[in-house]
Amino acid sequence: MMSTPHPHSIIHRQALDFWVARGAVLMVVVLQLLVINDLSFGPRWLAPTIELAMLAPLAAGTAWTQVQVPAATTDHHWQIIERHRLLIRRVALLLTAVMSVMNCGALIDLVRALVHGLSANGTTLLIDALNIWVTNVIIFALWFWNIDRGGPPRIGFAKTDIADFLFPQMTLSTRGAANWVPGFVDYLFLSFTNATAFSPTDTMPLTGRAKILMMVEAIVSLLTVALVAARAVNILT
């Protein structure tokens, strides 16, 4: 029996996005290991170990669903894939929450060290501040990617989820604009511009949760840049 084209064809175009996101998590793990000062909960290896332990089943589940997608020919097959993708999203959200807590904890410890004068090495403070800032950008790119329209698992399945962000491409009147879907790089750019401008630039938040997430990212970024980096520069001079 010949299979007919399925309306979930957009899922085939998402495959690379999931692996880019997994790579972003690995980048966060590397950045946590490169922190110079003692700014972690427990041993330095604890957070990376927890994150890698959660990333492993995520990667396995992602690989399984991507193998199943080309073979899916019935609604029952697609329902199984959707359930697995939703489970993957829950684990991904939990992993992102863990990384967020660890990064905020590192920032709090760094600010405490500055306030109490526990560290006089301006160079290491600058490096750690930059580390925390980059980690913050990656983490919120993951948050944005995982919440928009119900997250990647819902794209191609649900048509009723409201967009959390309005990208410029969504306002175009061209033929391809109606089927355009943001990828992980689009959310990474959104996170980067929000962390540098402390406000929306070309992409607007549409929902309350999107606005709250952007506010939290801007606060963390502002605290890192304005307080930590400024104090480190003063130490250097």
C-alpha positions, 0 to 999 in steps of 0.5 A: 500500500502506498503512503500518502503525504501527511500534514505533519511534514513540517516535523521532517524539517525540525530534526536538526533543531533538536540536535542543535538544542542538545549541543547547546546543553553540552555547551552549558555543561562545558561553560560550568566546568570552566568557571574559575571561582568556586561558584557551584552548588556542591562539587564542581562536577555535580551540576554537569553530571546531573545535566548529562544524566538528563541529556542522555535519555533526551538524546536517545528519545530524540533519535528514536522519534526521528527514526520513527517519523519517516516510517509513520503512515497512520494517525496511530503512528503519529499519536505515538510519536506525539506522546513521546515528543511531549514526554521529551519536552517535559524532561527538556523543561526540567533540564532547562530549569536545573540549568537555570537554578545552577546559573542563578546560584553561580551569579548570586555567589559571584555577587556575594564574593564581590560585596564581601570582598572575597575575591580580589582577582578582577581577571577571573571575575570578568571571565566568570561574569562572561561565562555566566552571561553566555550561559544565561543566553543559551538557557533562555534560548532553550526556554523560549524554544520550549514554550513557544506554541507549546514547544517543538513537540506540538508544532505539526500536531496542534493548530490551536496553540497561540504563538508566544513570540511574533517574529518578523517573518510572521508579518510578511505577506509572501507565500512561504510566510504562512508556513514559516516556523522559527527554529532554535537559532531564531530563539538563540538570536532572540535571547542574545538581543534581549540579553544585550538590549535588555528589551525586545528588538525585532521579535515581540513577546505576545503572552504573559509567560514570554514577557516574564521570561524576557524580564527575568533574562534581562534582570540576570543579564543586567546584574551580570553586566552592570554590577559584576563586570563593572566591579571587576573592571574597577579592581583591574584599574 
